[in-house]
Amino acid sequence: MTSPPPPAPQRPPYARPAGPPSAPPRPTWDPPVPSSPFPGLRPTIRIRLTLLYGGMFLIAGMVLLTIIYLLAAQALEDGAALPVRVVEGQVQLTSDVCDFPYGADVNEVVRQCLALQRQLALDALLKNSLLALLGLAVVAFAFGYVMAGRVLAPLGRITRTARQVAGSDLHRRIELEGPDDELRELADTFDDMLDRLDRAFTAQQRFVANASHELRTPLAINRTLLEVQLADPDASPEVQQLGKTLLATNERSEQLVEGLLLLARSENEIVDRKPVDLAEVAARAVEQARDEAAKNGVELRGTRRPASLQGNGVLLERVALNLVQNAVRYNAPEDGWVVVSTDVEHGQAVLTVENTGPQVPAYEVDNLFEPFRRLRTERTGSDKGVGLGLSIVRSVARAHGGSVTATPRAEGGLLMRVAFPV
């Protein structure tokens, strides 16, 4: 008697099968398909429109047929009336449309008069039928317009909700009620899509908040440690120089983190808006950049007229500050100037920043608004920002429903123009 073969060794639960790992299945999402106990009797839009237009055509045809029947009966009655009558052996004319000349043949006169009466009756029938058709057409168009508005009312509701969602109000839903037709299916699908977008934007906001805390904390700790080390009077010159270099690098990293977080927050349209005077925002930006401008020998000037709009004052101030700082830093080495102006033009609050500086090719202007994109290598010094200034300007302008344009000056430098709807 042979002993049974030993059992096969069990593979540990954490062991992976041999061969290259397969990719996870791609997530899919299919809109819910409405179920109906009677699929063939589902009140679809096609069936409803067919019944509506068919019923309207049938009712209009019946009304028109009734009108024509009554007009035809009246015309036959008028056309069949005898034009003459015999009273006491004398022939008398009874028609108002015929003439009975003296000595004429009675039979011929009657025949001609009957023919004339029939022709007049047919003309009256045609005229009245055309008038009835015209009146019925007006009523049919008015009734069709009202019914079409009722049928397309759900589409108007979907459109209004989509416009509200375009303003970053992702909490809005259509919640269409009514028959289970194509419009109801479209509204339900749109609501499902809004749910997914709302969850995605909520996750993005949560990530930005977490990243803001996780990235700022270690950089703040590093800055504190470096400042403490630099404050030590017994530190050697080499340590002092290394500490200053690391402190400058840490400061640049903090600016980069702040810029990335601000860029992430400003990608969405602003929902909480308050009245902001663009002139006041530009004036504060000029004051903050005045010391740097004096250090670089750049003159700040310009006329700032009141230009009020609805927006976020902090983000708008960052727009003005970024533009003014760029204009000061990338300026002419001698006798440079920056003109900062605000005004209301064609119903828009406009901020313009014009500066002297190196020549900027027109084909390179669009690249300046991309993150971490510079014009040329001499604009990449560590003391001239982190390459996010104009990207933040464009994102904030779009979030406020505005636009930003850059135009190279023939003498060198740029003319930046930011327009916001009032």
C-alpha positions in Angstrom: 0.0 0.0 0.0 1.5 3.2 -1.2 1.4 6.4 0.9 -0.4 9.4 -0.6 1.7 12.0 -2.2 2.7 14.9 0.0 0.5 18.0 -0.4 1.7 20.8 -2.6 3.3 23.6 -0.7 1.0 26.5 -0.1 2.1 29.8 -1.6 2.2 32.6 1.0 -0.6 35.1 0.7 1.9 37.9 0.0 3.7 36.0 -2.8 3.1 37.4 -6.3 2.6 35.2 -9.3 5.5 34.8 -11.7 5.7 37.0 -14.8 5.1 40.7 -15.3 2.3 42.2 -13.3 -0.8 43.0 -15.2 -2.2 46.5 -15.3 -5.3 47.1 -13.1 -8.6 47.3 -14.9 -9.3 50.7 -16.2 -12.2 52.3 -14.3 -15.3 52.8 -16.3 -18.5 54.6 -15.7 -21.7 53.9 -17.4 -24.7 56.2 -16.9 -27.7 54.4 -15.3 -30.1 52.9 -17.8 -33.7 53.6 -16.7 -35.7 50.4 -16.4 -39.3 50.3 -17.4 -41.8 47.5 -16.9 -43.1 48.2 -20.4 -40.2 49.1 -22.7 -42.4 49.4 -25.7 -44.7 51.9 -24.1 -42.0 54.2 -22.7 -43.1 57.8 -23.2 -40.1 58.9 -25.2 -39.7 62.3 -26.8 -40.2 60.8 -30.2 -43.5 59.3 -29.3 -44.7 62.4 -27.5 -43.8 64.7 -30.4 -45.4 62.3 -32.8 -48.6 62.2 -30.9 -48.5 66.0 -30.4 -47.9 66.9 -34.1 -50.2 64.2 -35.3 -53.0 65.3 -33.0 -52.5 68.9 -34.0 -52.6 68.0 -37.7 -55.7 65.9 -37.2 -57.6 68.6 -35.2 -56.6 71.3 -37.7 -57.7 69.2 -40.6 -61.1 68.5 -39.0 -61.6 72.2 -38.2 -60.7 73.2 -41.7 -62.9 70.5 -43.3 -65.9 71.7 -41.2 -65.3 75.3 -42.2 -65.1 74.4 -45.9 -68.2 72.2 -45.7 -70.2 75.1 -44.2 -68.9 77.5 -46.8 -69.6 75.1 -49.6 -73.2 74.6 -48.4 -73.7 78.3 -48.3 -72.2 78.7 -51.8 -74.4 76.0 -53.2 -77.4 77.6 -51.7 -76.5 81.0 -53.2 -75.6 79.5 -56.6 -78.7 77.4 -56.9 -81.2 80.2 -56.3 -83.4 80.9 -59.4 -82.8 84.3 -60.9 -86.4 84.7 -62.2 -89.9 83.9 -61.1 -93.4 83.9 -62.7 -96.0 86.0 -61.0 -99.5 86.1 -62.7 -98.1 85.0 -66.0 -95.3 87.7 -65.9 -91.6 86.8 -65.6 -89.9 88.9 -62.9 -86.1 89.1 -62.2 -85.1 88.1 -58.6 -81.3 88.2 -58.9 -79.2 91.2 -58.1 -76.3 90.2 -60.3 -78.2 89.6 -63.6 -79.8 91.8 -66.1 -83.0 90.9 -67.9 -83.1 93.0 -71.1 -86.5 93.6 -72.7 -87.4 91.0 -75.4 -84.5 88.7 -74.6 -84.8 84.9 -74.5 -85.8 83.9 -71.0 -84.0 80.5 -71.1 -80.8 82.0 -72.3 -80.9 84.7 -69.6 -81.6 82.2 -66.9 -78.7 80.0 -68.0 -76.3 82.9 -68.1 -77.5 84.2 -64.8 -77.1 80.8 -63.1 -73.6 80.5 -64.5 -72.7 83.9 -63.1 -74.1 83.1 -59.7 -72.1 79.8 -59.6 -68.9 81.7 -60.5 -69.6 84.3 -57.8 -70.3 81.6 -55.2 -67.1 79.8 -56.1 -65.1 83.0 -55.8 -66.7 83.7 -52.4 -65.9 80.1 -51.3 -62.3 80.4 -52.3 -61.9 83.7 -50.6 -63.5 82.6 -47.4 -61.5 79.3 -47.4 -58.2 81.2 -47.8 -59.2 83.5 -44.9 -60.2 80.5 -42.8 -56.9 78.8 -43.6 -54.9 81.9 -42.7 -56.7 82.2 -39.4 -56.2 78.5 -38.6 -52.5 78.7 -39.5 -52.0 81.6 -37.1 -53.8 79.7 -34.3 -51.8 76.5 -35.2 -48.5 78.3 -35.0 -49.4 80.0 -31.7 -50.5 76.7 -30.3 -47.4 74.9 -31.6 -45.1 77.6 -30.1 -46.7 77.2 -26.7 -46.6 73.4 -26.9 -43.0 73.4 -28.1 -42.1 75.6 -25.2 -43.6 73.1 -22.8 -41.8 70.2 -24.4 -38.4 72.1 -24.4 -38.8 73.5 -20.9 -36.6 70.7 -19.4 -33.9 71.6 -21.8 -34.0 75.2 -20.6 -33.7 74.0 -17.1 -30.7 71.9 -18.0 -29.1 74.9 -19.7 -29.6 77.2 -16.8 -28.1 74.6 -14.4 -25.1 74.2 -16.7 -24.6 78.0 -16.7 -24.7 78.0 -12.9 -22.3 75.1 -12.7 -20.0 77.1 -15.1 -19.7 79.6 -12.3 -18.2 76.9 -10.0 -21.4 76.2 -8.2 -21.0 72.5 -8.3 -23.6 71.9 -5.7 -26.4 72.7 -8.1 -28.5 69.8 -9.5 -31.2 69.6 -12.1 -33.4 66.9 -10.4 -35.7 66.9 -13.3 -39.2 65.4 -12.6 -41.7 64.2 -15.2 -42.0 61.3 -17.6 -39.1 58.8 -18.0 -38.0 60.1 -21.4 -34.8 61.1 -23.1 -34.7 64.5 -21.4 -35.1 62.8 -18.0 -32.3 60.5 -18.8 -30.1 63.4 -20.0 -30.8 65.3 -16.7 -30.0 62.3 -14.6 -26.7 61.7 -16.5 -25.8 65.3 -16.1 -26.5 65.1 -12.3 -24.2 62.1 -12.0 -21.5 63.9 -13.9 -21.8 66.9 -11.5 -21.5 64.5 -8.5 -18.3 63.2 -9.9 -16.9 66.7 -10.6 -18.0 67.8 -7.1 -16.1 65.0 -5.5 -13.0 65.6 -7.7 -12.9 69.3 -6.8 -13.5 68.6 -3.2 -10.6 66.2 -3.2 -8.4 68.8 -5.0 -9.2 71.4 -2.3 -8.5 68.9 0.4 -5.2 68.1 -1.2 -4.2 71.7 -1.5 -5.0 72.3 2.1 -3.0 69.3 3.2 -0.1 70.1 0.9 -0.1 73.7 2.2 0.4 72.4 5.8 2.8 69.6 5.0 5.0 71.7 2.8 5.1 74.9 4.8 5.9 73.4 8.2 9.3 71.8 7.4 10.4 74.9 5.4 9.4 77.1 8.4 11.4 74.8 10.7 14.4 74.9 8.4 14.3 78.7 8.3 14.1 79.0 12.1 17.1 76.7 12.5 19.1 78.6 10.0 18.3 81.9 11.6 19.3 80.6 15.0 22.6 79.3 13.6 23.3 82.6 11.8 22.6 84.5 15.1 25.4 82.5 16.8 28.4 85.0 17.3 30.9 82.1 17.5 30.0 80.7 14.1 32.9 80.7 11.6 32.7 82.8 8.4 32.4 79.6 6.4 29.4 78.5 8.4 27.9 82.0 8.2 28.2 82.0 4.4 26.8 78.4 4.2 23.9 79.5 6.4 23.1 82.5 4.3 23.1 80.3 1.1 20.9 77.7 2.7 18.6 80.5 4.0 18.3 82.0 0.5 17.6 78.5 -1.0 14.9 77.9 1.7 13.3 81.2 1.0 13.2 80.4 -2.7 11.5 77.1 -1.9 8.9 78.9 0.3 8.2 81.2 -2.6 7.8 78.3 -5.0 5.4 76.5 -2.6 3.4 79.6 -2.1 3.2 80.2 -5.8 2.2 76.6 -6.6 -0.5 76.6 -3.9 -1.8 80.0 -5.1 -1.8 78.8 -8.7 -3.8 75.7 -7.7 -6.4 77.8 -5.7 -6.8 80.3 -8.5 -7.6 77.8 -11.3 -11.3 77.8 -10.3 -13.7 80.7 -10.8 -14.2 83.0 -7.8 -17.5 82.4 -6.1 -17.3 84.7 -3.1 -16.9 88.1 -4.7 -16.7 91.5 -3.0 -16.4 95.1 -4.4 -12.7 95.8 -5.1 -11.2 99.0 -6.4 -8.5 98.1 -8.9 -6.8 101.5 -8.4 -6.3 100.8 -4.7 -5.0 97.3 -5.4 -2.5 98.7 -7.9 -1.4 101.5 -5.5 -0.6 98.9 -2.7 1.4 96.8 -5.2 3.4 99.9 -6.3 4.2 100.7 -2.6 5.4 97.2 -2.0 7.7 97.3 -5.0 9.0 100.8 -4.4 12.1 99.8 -2.4 13.1 97.2 -5.0 12.5 99.7 -7.8 14.7 102.3 -6.0 17.4 99.7 -5.6 17.4 98.9 -9.3 17.1 102.5 -10.4 13.6 102.1 -11.9 11.1 105.0 -11.8 7.5 104.1 -10.9 4.8 106.4 -12.2 1.3 106.2 -13.7 -2.3 107.5 -13.4 -4.6 105.2 -11.4 -8.3 106.1 -11.9 -11.0 104.3 -9.9 -12.1 101.0 -11.5 -14.4 98.9 -9.3 -15.2 95.3 -9.9 -16.5 92.2 -8.0 -13.7 89.9 -7.1 -11.2 88.6 -4.5 -9.0 91.5 -3.2 -6.1 89.2 -2.2 -5.8 87.5 -5.5 -6.2 90.8 -7.4 -3.4 92.4 -5.3 -1.2 89.4 -6.2 -1.9 90.0 -9.9 -0.8 93.7 -9.6 2.2 92.9 -7.4 3.4 90.1 -9.8 3.1 92.4 -12.8 4.9 95.3 -11.1 7.7 93.1 -9.7 8.3 91.6 -13.1 8.3 95.0 -14.7 10.9 96.2 -12.1 13.1 93.2 -12.2 13.3 92.7 -16.0 13.9 96.4 -16.9 16.6 98.4 -18.5 19.9 98.7 -16.6 19.8 102.5 -16.7 17.0 105.1 -16.8 14.3 102.4 -16.6 10.7 103.2 -15.8 7.4 101.4 -15.1 4.0 102.9 -15.7 1.1 101.4 -13.7 -2.3 102.7 -14.7 -6.0 101.7 -14.0 -9.1 102.8 -15.8 -12.6 101.7 -17.0 -12.7 101.0 -20.7 -15.7 99.7 -22.6 -17.4 98.4 -19.4 -14.2 96.7 -18.1 -11.8 97.5 -15.3 -8.4 97.6 -16.9 -4.9 97.4 -15.3 -2.0 98.2 -17.5 1.7 97.8 -16.6 4.2 99.2 -19.2 8.0 99.0 -18.7 11.2 99.5 -20.5 13.6 96.6 -20.8 15.2 94.1 -23.3 13.6 93.3 -26.6 10.9 90.6 -26.5 10.2 88.6 -29.7 6.5 88.5 -30.4 6.6 84.7 -30.8 7.9 84.3 -27.3 5.2 86.2 -25.6 2.8 83.3 -25.1 5.6 81.2 -23.5 5.9 83.8 -20.7 2.6 82.7 -19.2 3.5 79.1 -18.9 4.8 77.8 -15.5 8.6 77.8 -15.1 9.0 79.2 -18.7 11.4 82.1 -19.1 12.3 84.2 -22.1 16.0 83.5 -22.1 18.7 82.3 -19.7 19.6 85.8 -18.4 16.1 86.0 -16.9 16.5 83.0 -14.7 18.6 84.4 -11.9 17.8 83.1 -8.5 16.9 86.6 -7.3 14.2 87.1 -9.9 11.3 84.8 -8.7 10.5 81.2 -9.4 8.8 81.5 -12.8 5.2 81.4 -11.7 4.3 85.1 -11.6 2.7 85.5 -15.0 1.1 82.0 -14.7 -0.6 83.1 -11.5 -1.7 86.4 -13.2 -3.4 84.5 -16.1 -5.0 82.0 -13.7 -6.4 84.7 -11.5 -7.6 86.7 -14.5 -9.4 83.7 -15.9 -10.9 82.9 -12.5 -12.5 86.4 -12.4 -13.8 86.0 -16.0 -11.1 88.4 -17.4 -8.2 88.2 -19.7 -4.5 89.2 -19.9 -2.5 90.2 -22.9 1.1 91.1 -23.4 2.4 93.3 -26.2 6.1 93.8 -26.9 7.2 97.4 -27.2 9.3 98.5 -30.2 11.8 100.2 -27.9 12.0 97.1 -25.6 10.0 95.9 -22.7 6.3 94.9 -22.5 2.9 96.3 -22.2 0.8 94.1 -20.0 -3.0 94.6 -20.0 -5.4 92.8 -17.6 -9.1 93.4 -18.2 -11.9 92.3 -15.7 -15.6 92.5 -16.3 -17.2 95.2 -14.1 
